[in-house]
């Protein structure tokens, strides 16, 4: 690894697209915790429902319904802290071009964009993933990725972002909707 590990801009990375200077962007996994405000709100909603004796929110007469609401509250507590694991790593593969079993041309074609899909589609072995580490020179600053690149070539990342958005916003709304339905029916009983 010739370079010092650092955060690179997208603009800088795409310039390294030649045989004697070749950098690749491949996403990797790091474990970090992120805080979900919507699940915190959800937890407080169910906490109040089950623990406070307020007439307006404590309308669940049935014990089974109360238990269900308590479980949903506990699950939302667990989801307040989310594990996020995606980072865009930069690799200086210049010294490896000649010896790459797939050839140098294919590597050069993967420069200037997110090469994660290219790398994964080949079905590289664990040894290849170990080898990658030798060429790691830092991460890419996500805010420097142009919008077009983010939508066109950062598909894998965008998809995982969409699914986490569904989990973060639609799921709490659905759960609250179900809670109100349960409350409505338990009132009628
Ligand atoms: C740091 C980046 C990369 C490293 C360290 C790497 C390493 C390797 C290694 C060790 C192999 C031998 C087979 C294996 O062990 O899986 C291989 C094969 C191959 N790689 Fe890569 N590779 C990298 C990036 C890429 C990229 C971006 C492409 C673009 C599509 C690519 C395409 C191929 C192909 C086509 C083969 C041949 C597969 C075969 O013949 O079955 N590689 N690579």
py3Dmol code that shows the C-alpha trace and the ligand (Angstrom):
import py3Dmol

protein = """\
ATOM      1  CA  UNK A   1       0.000   0.000   0.000  1.00  0.00           C
ATOM      2  CA  UNK A   2       1.758   3.069  -1.289  1.00  0.00           C
ATOM      3  CA  UNK A   3      -0.648   5.778  -0.152  1.00  0.00           C
ATOM      4  CA  UNK A   4      -1.634   6.870   3.311  1.00  0.00           C
ATOM      5  CA  UNK A   5      -5.228   5.886   4.278  1.00  0.00           C
ATOM      6  CA  UNK A   6      -7.561   8.863   3.981  1.00  0.00           C
ATOM      7  CA  UNK A   7     -10.916  10.146   2.787  1.00  0.00           C
ATOM      8  CA  UNK A   8     -10.820  10.825  -0.957  1.00  0.00           C
ATOM      9  CA  UNK A   9     -13.182  12.871  -3.100  1.00  0.00           C
ATOM     10  CA  UNK A  10     -14.963  11.151  -5.994  1.00  0.00           C
ATOM     11  CA  UNK A  11     -13.468  13.690  -8.416  1.00  0.00           C
ATOM     12  CA  UNK A  12      -9.974  12.758  -7.293  1.00  0.00           C
ATOM     13  CA  UNK A  13     -10.554   8.990  -7.472  1.00  0.00           C
ATOM     14  CA  UNK A  14     -11.931   8.952 -11.049  1.00  0.00           C
ATOM     15  CA  UNK A  15      -8.686  10.539 -12.333  1.00  0.00           C
ATOM     16  CA  UNK A  16      -6.812   7.337 -11.450  1.00  0.00           C
ATOM     17  CA  UNK A  17      -7.957   5.326 -14.471  1.00  0.00           C
ATOM     18  CA  UNK A  18      -4.737   4.375 -16.254  1.00  0.00           C
ATOM     19  CA  UNK A  19      -2.537   1.306 -16.456  1.00  0.00           C
ATOM     20  CA  UNK A  20       0.167   2.962 -14.367  1.00  0.00           C
ATOM     21  CA  UNK A  21      -2.294   4.525 -11.927  1.00  0.00           C
ATOM     22  CA  UNK A  22      -5.494   2.570 -11.284  1.00  0.00           C
ATOM     23  CA  UNK A  23      -7.885   3.067  -8.364  1.00  0.00           C
ATOM     24  CA  UNK A  24     -11.141   1.182  -7.726  1.00  0.00           C
ATOM     25  CA  UNK A  25     -14.169   2.001  -5.580  1.00  0.00           C
ATOM     26  CA  UNK A  26     -15.643  -1.097  -3.942  1.00  0.00           C
ATOM     27  CA  UNK A  27     -18.080  -0.966  -1.043  1.00  0.00           C
ATOM     28  CA  UNK A  28     -17.213  -2.728   2.161  1.00  0.00           C
ATOM     29  CA  UNK A  29     -18.839  -3.433   5.465  1.00  0.00           C
ATOM     30  CA  UNK A  30     -18.183  -1.709   8.755  1.00  0.00           C
ATOM     31  CA  UNK A  31     -20.305  -2.119  11.834  1.00  0.00           C
ATOM     32  CA  UNK A  32     -21.557   1.138  13.289  1.00  0.00           C
ATOM     33  CA  UNK A  33     -24.587   1.998  15.361  1.00  0.00           C
ATOM     34  CA  UNK A  34     -27.057   4.630  14.273  1.00  0.00           C
ATOM     35  CA  UNK A  35     -29.939   6.094  16.209  1.00  0.00           C
ATOM     36  CA  UNK A  36     -33.516   5.915  14.926  1.00  0.00           C
ATOM     37  CA  UNK A  37     -35.706   8.749  16.182  1.00  0.00           C
ATOM     38  CA  UNK A  38     -38.938   7.291  14.753  1.00  0.00           C
ATOM     39  CA  UNK A  39     -38.506   4.046  16.686  1.00  0.00           C
ATOM     40  CA  UNK A  40     -37.823   6.064  19.846  1.00  0.00           C
ATOM     41  CA  UNK A  41     -41.175   7.856  19.339  1.00  0.00           C
ATOM     42  CA  UNK A  42     -42.850   4.517  18.670  1.00  0.00           C
ATOM     43  CA  UNK A  43     -41.404   3.058  21.852  1.00  0.00           C
ATOM     44  CA  UNK A  44     -42.681   6.004  23.936  1.00  0.00           C
ATOM     45  CA  UNK A  45     -46.114   5.698  22.336  1.00  0.00           C
ATOM     46  CA  UNK A  46     -46.449   2.040  23.364  1.00  0.00           C
ATOM     47  CA  UNK A  47     -44.763   2.651  26.701  1.00  0.00           C
ATOM     48  CA  UNK A  48     -47.436   5.251  27.512  1.00  0.00           C
ATOM     49  CA  UNK A  49     -50.192   2.961  26.224  1.00  0.00           C
ATOM     50  CA  UNK A  50     -49.246   0.130  28.520  1.00  0.00           C
ATOM     51  CA  UNK A  51     -47.827   1.845  31.582  1.00  0.00           C
ATOM     52  CA  UNK A  52     -49.783   5.041  32.203  1.00  0.00           C
ATOM     53  CA  UNK A  53     -53.270   4.905  33.540  1.00  0.00           C
ATOM     54  CA  UNK A  54     -54.515   7.758  31.353  1.00  0.00           C
ATOM     55  CA  UNK A  55     -58.094   7.390  30.176  1.00  0.00           C
ATOM     56  CA  UNK A  56     -57.375   8.686  26.670  1.00  0.00           C
ATOM     57  CA  UNK A  57     -54.612   6.203  25.796  1.00  0.00           C
ATOM     58  CA  UNK A  58     -55.137   3.276  28.166  1.00  0.00           C
ATOM     59  CA  UNK A  59     -58.149   1.850  26.358  1.00  0.00           C
ATOM     60  CA  UNK A  60     -56.893  -1.688  25.874  1.00  0.00           C
ATOM     61  CA  UNK A  61     -59.182  -3.745  28.053  1.00  0.00           C
ATOM     62  CA  UNK A  62     -58.139  -7.198  26.894  1.00  0.00           C
ATOM     63  CA  UNK A  63     -54.988  -8.676  28.480  1.00  0.00           C
ATOM     64  CA  UNK A  64     -53.979 -10.323  25.191  1.00  0.00           C
ATOM     65  CA  UNK A  65     -54.122  -6.969  23.414  1.00  0.00           C
ATOM     66  CA  UNK A  66     -52.067  -5.386  26.199  1.00  0.00           C
ATOM     67  CA  UNK A  67     -49.453  -8.118  25.815  1.00  0.00           C
ATOM     68  CA  UNK A  68     -49.309  -7.563  22.025  1.00  0.00           C
ATOM     69  CA  UNK A  69     -48.843  -3.825  22.529  1.00  0.00           C
ATOM     70  CA  UNK A  70     -46.066  -4.457  25.093  1.00  0.00           C
ATOM     71  CA  UNK A  71     -44.249  -6.762  22.644  1.00  0.00           C
ATOM     72  CA  UNK A  72     -44.478  -4.156  19.850  1.00  0.00           C
ATOM     73  CA  UNK A  73     -43.095  -1.568  22.301  1.00  0.00           C
ATOM     74  CA  UNK A  74     -40.165  -3.852  23.174  1.00  0.00           C
ATOM     75  CA  UNK A  75     -39.401  -4.544  19.497  1.00  0.00           C
ATOM     76  CA  UNK A  76     -39.342  -0.813  18.718  1.00  0.00           C
ATOM     77  CA  UNK A  77     -36.939  -0.348  21.641  1.00  0.00           C
ATOM     78  CA  UNK A  78     -34.609  -2.893  20.031  1.00  0.00           C
ATOM     79  CA  UNK A  79     -34.863  -1.085  16.686  1.00  0.00           C
ATOM     80  CA  UNK A  80     -33.964   2.331  18.146  1.00  0.00           C
ATOM     81  CA  UNK A  81     -30.326   1.415  17.620  1.00  0.00           C
ATOM     82  CA  UNK A  82     -29.733   0.228  14.077  1.00  0.00           C
ATOM     83  CA  UNK A  83     -26.632  -1.472  12.816  1.00  0.00           C
ATOM     84  CA  UNK A  84     -25.389   0.181   9.639  1.00  0.00           C
ATOM     85  CA  UNK A  85     -22.722  -1.441   7.589  1.00  0.00           C
ATOM     86  CA  UNK A  86     -21.797   0.099   4.256  1.00  0.00           C
ATOM     87  CA  UNK A  87     -18.790   2.163   3.287  1.00  0.00           C
ATOM     88  CA  UNK A  88     -17.192   2.968  -0.074  1.00  0.00           C
ATOM     89  CA  UNK A  89     -13.569   1.911   0.020  1.00  0.00           C
ATOM     90  CA  UNK A  90     -10.872   3.028  -2.384  1.00  0.00           C
ATOM     91  CA  UNK A  91      -8.210   0.567  -3.600  1.00  0.00           C
ATOM     92  CA  UNK A  92      -5.021   1.423  -5.450  1.00  0.00           C
ATOM     93  CA  UNK A  93      -4.689  -1.736  -7.558  1.00  0.00           C
ATOM     94  CA  UNK A  94      -1.864  -0.414  -9.790  1.00  0.00           C
ATOM     95  CA  UNK A  95       0.726  -2.960  -8.532  1.00  0.00           C
ATOM     96  CA  UNK A  96      -1.787  -5.795  -8.978  1.00  0.00           C
ATOM     97  CA  UNK A  97      -2.949  -5.034 -12.553  1.00  0.00           C
ATOM     98  CA  UNK A  98      -0.360  -7.249 -14.252  1.00  0.00           C
ATOM     99  CA  UNK A  99      -0.961 -10.248 -12.000  1.00  0.00           C
ATOM    100  CA  UNK A 100      -4.775  -9.947 -11.760  1.00  0.00           C
ATOM    101  CA  UNK A 101      -6.142 -13.364 -12.911  1.00  0.00           C
ATOM    102  CA  UNK A 102      -9.023 -11.633 -14.711  1.00  0.00           C
ATOM    103  CA  UNK A 103      -6.625  -9.354 -16.611  1.00  0.00           C
ATOM    104  CA  UNK A 104      -5.896  -5.639 -16.445  1.00  0.00           C
ATOM    105  CA  UNK A 105      -8.431  -4.447 -19.041  1.00  0.00           C
ATOM    106  CA  UNK A 106     -11.421  -5.544 -16.969  1.00  0.00           C
ATOM    107  CA  UNK A 107     -10.009  -3.709 -13.932  1.00  0.00           C
ATOM    108  CA  UNK A 108      -9.498  -0.524 -15.968  1.00  0.00           C
ATOM    109  CA  UNK A 109     -13.102  -0.738 -17.192  1.00  0.00           C
ATOM    110  CA  UNK A 110     -14.256  -0.668 -13.571  1.00  0.00           C
ATOM    111  CA  UNK A 111     -12.545   2.642 -12.764  1.00  0.00           C
ATOM    112  CA  UNK A 112     -14.430   5.949 -12.457  1.00  0.00           C
ATOM    113  CA  UNK A 113     -17.528   4.344 -10.938  1.00  0.00           C
ATOM    114  CA  UNK A 114     -18.684   2.103  -8.136  1.00  0.00           C
ATOM    115  CA  UNK A 115     -17.068  -1.235  -9.053  1.00  0.00           C
ATOM    116  CA  UNK A 116     -18.859  -3.179  -6.298  1.00  0.00           C
ATOM    117  CA  UNK A 117     -21.357  -4.882  -8.632  1.00  0.00           C
ATOM    118  CA  UNK A 118     -18.561  -5.773 -11.124  1.00  0.00           C
ATOM    119  CA  UNK A 119     -16.475  -7.233  -8.311  1.00  0.00           C
ATOM    120  CA  UNK A 120     -19.359  -9.173  -6.711  1.00  0.00           C
ATOM    121  CA  UNK A 121     -20.829 -10.478 -10.008  1.00  0.00           C
ATOM    122  CA  UNK A 122     -17.598 -12.354 -10.758  1.00  0.00           C
ATOM    123  CA  UNK A 123     -17.982 -14.289  -7.516  1.00  0.00           C
ATOM    124  CA  UNK A 124     -14.484 -13.518  -6.244  1.00  0.00           C
ATOM    125  CA  UNK A 125     -13.164 -15.971  -3.656  1.00  0.00           C
ATOM    126  CA  UNK A 126     -12.397 -15.218  -0.006  1.00  0.00           C
ATOM    127  CA  UNK A 127      -8.716 -15.177  -1.004  1.00  0.00           C
ATOM    128  CA  UNK A 128      -9.458 -12.363  -3.479  1.00  0.00           C
ATOM    129  CA  UNK A 129     -11.228 -10.406  -0.716  1.00  0.00           C
ATOM    130  CA  UNK A 130      -8.217 -10.941   1.550  1.00  0.00           C
ATOM    131  CA  UNK A 131      -5.887  -9.802  -1.251  1.00  0.00           C
ATOM    132  CA  UNK A 132      -7.957  -6.614  -1.696  1.00  0.00           C
ATOM    133  CA  UNK A 133      -6.983  -5.448   1.783  1.00  0.00           C
ATOM    134  CA  UNK A 134      -3.374  -4.999   0.604  1.00  0.00           C
ATOM    135  CA  UNK A 135      -4.501  -2.236  -1.763  1.00  0.00           C
ATOM    136  CA  UNK A 136      -6.846  -0.329   0.540  1.00  0.00           C
ATOM    137  CA  UNK A 137      -5.976   3.374   0.618  1.00  0.00           C
ATOM    138  CA  UNK A 138      -9.030   4.861   2.362  1.00  0.00           C
ATOM    139  CA  UNK A 139     -12.671   5.719   1.868  1.00  0.00           C
ATOM    140  CA  UNK A 140     -14.612   7.904  -0.515  1.00  0.00           C
ATOM    141  CA  UNK A 141     -16.407  10.974   0.818  1.00  0.00           C
ATOM    142  CA  UNK A 142     -20.055  10.126  -0.064  1.00  0.00           C
ATOM    143  CA  UNK A 143     -21.011  13.815  -0.287  1.00  0.00           C
ATOM    144  CA  UNK A 144     -18.636  14.255  -3.267  1.00  0.00           C
ATOM    145  CA  UNK A 145     -20.365  11.596  -5.389  1.00  0.00           C
ATOM    146  CA  UNK A 146     -22.279  13.354  -8.195  1.00  0.00           C
ATOM    147  CA  UNK A 147     -26.054  12.768  -8.183  1.00  0.00           C
ATOM    148  CA  UNK A 148     -25.956  10.939 -11.560  1.00  0.00           C
ATOM    149  CA  UNK A 149     -23.337   8.526 -10.232  1.00  0.00           C
ATOM    150  CA  UNK A 150     -25.301   7.984  -7.050  1.00  0.00           C
ATOM    151  CA  UNK A 151     -28.434   6.940  -8.965  1.00  0.00           C
ATOM    152  CA  UNK A 152     -26.794   5.156 -11.880  1.00  0.00           C
ATOM    153  CA  UNK A 153     -23.895   3.241 -10.435  1.00  0.00           C
ATOM    154  CA  UNK A 154     -24.461   3.302  -6.715  1.00  0.00           C
ATOM    155  CA  UNK A 155     -27.539   1.104  -7.138  1.00  0.00           C
ATOM    156  CA  UNK A 156     -26.595  -1.437  -4.507  1.00  0.00           C
ATOM    157  CA  UNK A 157     -26.230   1.232  -1.861  1.00  0.00           C
ATOM    158  CA  UNK A 158     -29.361   3.075  -2.954  1.00  0.00           C
ATOM    159  CA  UNK A 159     -31.421  -0.120  -2.704  1.00  0.00           C
ATOM    160  CA  UNK A 160     -30.320  -0.824   0.826  1.00  0.00           C
ATOM    161  CA  UNK A 161     -31.102   2.824   1.669  1.00  0.00           C
ATOM    162  CA  UNK A 162     -34.615   2.449   0.283  1.00  0.00           C
ATOM    163  CA  UNK A 163     -35.333  -0.654   2.298  1.00  0.00           C
ATOM    164  CA  UNK A 164     -34.088   0.961   5.502  1.00  0.00           C
ATOM    165  CA  UNK A 165     -36.334   3.992   4.737  1.00  0.00           C
ATOM    166  CA  UNK A 166     -39.303   1.622   4.472  1.00  0.00           C
ATOM    167  CA  UNK A 167     -38.361   0.104   7.787  1.00  0.00           C
ATOM    168  CA  UNK A 168     -37.850   3.486   9.433  1.00  0.00           C
ATOM    169  CA  UNK A 169     -40.938   5.370   8.296  1.00  0.00           C
ATOM    170  CA  UNK A 170     -43.589   3.062   6.858  1.00  0.00           C
ATOM    171  CA  UNK A 171     -43.279   0.304   9.449  1.00  0.00           C
ATOM    172  CA  UNK A 172     -43.843   2.610  12.466  1.00  0.00           C
ATOM    173  CA  UNK A 173     -46.865   4.141  10.701  1.00  0.00           C
ATOM    174  CA  UNK A 174     -48.254   0.666   9.983  1.00  0.00           C
ATOM    175  CA  UNK A 175     -47.751  -0.405  13.586  1.00  0.00           C
ATOM    176  CA  UNK A 176     -49.457   2.740  14.878  1.00  0.00           C
ATOM    177  CA  UNK A 177     -52.340   2.099  12.433  1.00  0.00           C
ATOM    178  CA  UNK A 178     -52.715  -1.468  13.723  1.00  0.00           C
ATOM    179  CA  UNK A 179     -52.615  -0.171  17.315  1.00  0.00           C
ATOM    180  CA  UNK A 180     -55.462   2.262  16.587  1.00  0.00           C
ATOM    181  CA  UNK A 181     -57.495  -0.502  14.897  1.00  0.00           C
ATOM    182  CA  UNK A 182     -56.995  -2.760  17.903  1.00  0.00           C
ATOM    183  CA  UNK A 183     -58.046   0.082  20.179  1.00  0.00           C
ATOM    184  CA  UNK A 184     -61.155   0.722  18.083  1.00  0.00           C
ATOM    185  CA  UNK A 185     -62.224  -2.935  18.129  1.00  0.00           C
ATOM    186  CA  UNK A 186     -61.439  -3.444  21.818  1.00  0.00           C
ATOM    187  CA  UNK A 187     -63.664  -0.410  22.576  1.00  0.00           C
ATOM    188  CA  UNK A 188     -66.514  -1.949  20.609  1.00  0.00           C
ATOM    189  CA  UNK A 189     -66.268  -5.296  22.458  1.00  0.00           C
TER     190      UNK A 189
END
"""
ligand_1 = """\
43
LIG
C -9.107 -5.054 -5.434
C -9.775 -5.581 -6.440
C -9.646 -6.986 -6.967
C -8.903 -8.029 -6.514
C -7.965 -8.082 -5.303
C -9.164 -9.156 -7.411
C -8.595 -10.424 -7.272
C -8.898 -11.494 -8.060
C -8.438 -12.841 -7.818
C -7.516 -13.293 -6.665
C -8.936 -13.622 -8.806
C -8.767 -15.157 -8.948
C -10.081 -15.867 -8.642
C -10.513 -15.705 -7.199
O -9.711 -16.000 -6.298
O -11.658 -15.284 -6.982
C -9.694 -12.770 -9.686
C -10.342 -13.179 -10.828
C -11.078 -12.355 -11.637
N -11.410 -11.055 -11.420
Fe -10.714 -9.917 -9.918
N -10.033 -8.762 -8.393
C -10.353 -7.462 -8.144
C -11.222 -6.674 -8.870
C -11.888 -7.085 -9.992
C -12.806 -6.265 -10.743
C -13.216 -4.822 -10.413
C -13.232 -7.007 -11.780
C -14.212 -6.497 -12.813
C -15.190 -7.192 -13.290
C -12.600 -8.312 -11.694
C -12.775 -9.359 -12.566
C -12.191 -10.611 -12.449
C -12.375 -11.691 -13.401
C -13.151 -11.612 -14.705
C -11.677 -12.776 -12.892
C -11.505 -14.142 -13.546
C -12.552 -15.068 -13.007
C -12.381 -16.455 -13.585
O -11.563 -16.651 -14.469
O -13.095 -17.331 -13.089
N -11.785 -8.318 -10.597
N -9.669 -11.483 -9.205
"""
view = py3Dmol.view(width=600, height=400)
view.addModel(protein, "pdb")
view.setStyle({"model": 0}, {"cartoon": {"style": "trace"}})
view.addModel(ligand_1, "xyz")
view.setStyle({"model": 1}, {"stick": {}})
view.zoomTo()
view.show()
